[in-house]
């Protein structure tokens, strides 16, 4: 009987520890989400920003060769 009680007690401890860790993890994710919710990633650059990519007309063969070479 003591063996069953010991296993039951250890199981309850493990479940409580799991629930506690899960709750802490959830609260951490919620805090991070609320922190970055209003972060505007796609705002236009300010200051001395310059355009670094020049989009030129390229033939399909040239673009396909770049694709094969770079693996993009």
C-alpha positions as CSV (number, residue, x, y, z in Angstrom):
1,X,0.0,0.0,0.0
2,X,2.9,2.4,0.8
3,X,4.4,1.7,-2.6
4,X,1.2,2.7,-4.4
5,X,0.9,5.8,-2.3
6,X,4.5,6.7,-3.0
7,X,4.0,6.3,-6.8
8,X,0.7,8.3,-6.6
9,X,2.5,11.1,-4.6
10,X,5.3,11.2,-7.2
11,X,2.9,11.3,-10.1
12,X,1.0,14.2,-8.5
13,X,4.3,16.1,-8.0
14,X,5.2,15.5,-11.6
15,X,1.8,16.8,-12.9
16,X,2.0,19.9,-10.7
17,X,5.6,20.6,-11.9
18,X,4.5,20.1,-15.5
19,X,1.5,22.5,-15.1
20,X,3.8,25.1,-13.4
21,X,6.4,24.9,-16.2
22,X,3.7,25.0,-18.9
23,X,2.1,28.1,-17.3
24,X,5.4,29.9,-17.0
25,X,6.2,29.1,-20.6
26,X,2.8,30.3,-21.8
27,X,3.1,33.6,-19.8
28,X,6.6,34.2,-21.3
29,X,5.2,33.7,-24.8
30,X,2.3,36.0,-24.1
31,X,4.6,38.7,-22.7
32,X,6.9,38.4,-25.8
33,X,3.9,38.6,-28.2
34,X,2.5,41.7,-26.5
35,X,5.9,43.3,-26.6
36,X,6.3,42.8,-30.4
37,X,2.6,43.2,-31.4
38,X,3.0,46.9,-32.2
39,X,6.5,46.6,-33.7
40,X,6.3,47.9,-37.3
41,X,8.8,45.9,-39.3
42,X,7.9,47.4,-42.7
43,X,8.0,51.1,-42.0
44,X,9.9,53.0,-44.6
45,X,13.5,53.7,-43.6
46,X,14.4,57.0,-42.0
47,X,17.6,59.1,-42.2
48,X,20.4,58.4,-44.7
49,X,19.0,55.1,-46.0
50,X,19.9,54.3,-49.5
51,X,18.5,51.7,-52.0
52,X,21.0,48.9,-52.3
53,X,19.3,46.7,-55.0
54,X,19.0,47.8,-58.6
55,X,16.2,45.9,-60.3
56,X,17.1,45.4,-63.9
57,X,15.3,43.6,-66.7
58,X,16.9,40.2,-67.1
59,X,16.1,37.4,-69.4
60,X,14.6,34.2,-68.1
61,X,17.8,32.3,-69.0
62,X,20.0,34.8,-66.9
63,X,17.6,34.6,-63.9
64,X,17.5,30.8,-64.2
65,X,21.3,30.6,-64.3
66,X,21.5,32.7,-61.1
67,X,18.9,30.5,-59.5
68,X,21.0,27.4,-60.3
69,X,24.2,28.9,-59.2
70,X,23.0,30.4,-55.9
71,X,20.4,27.9,-55.1
72,X,17.8,30.4,-54.3
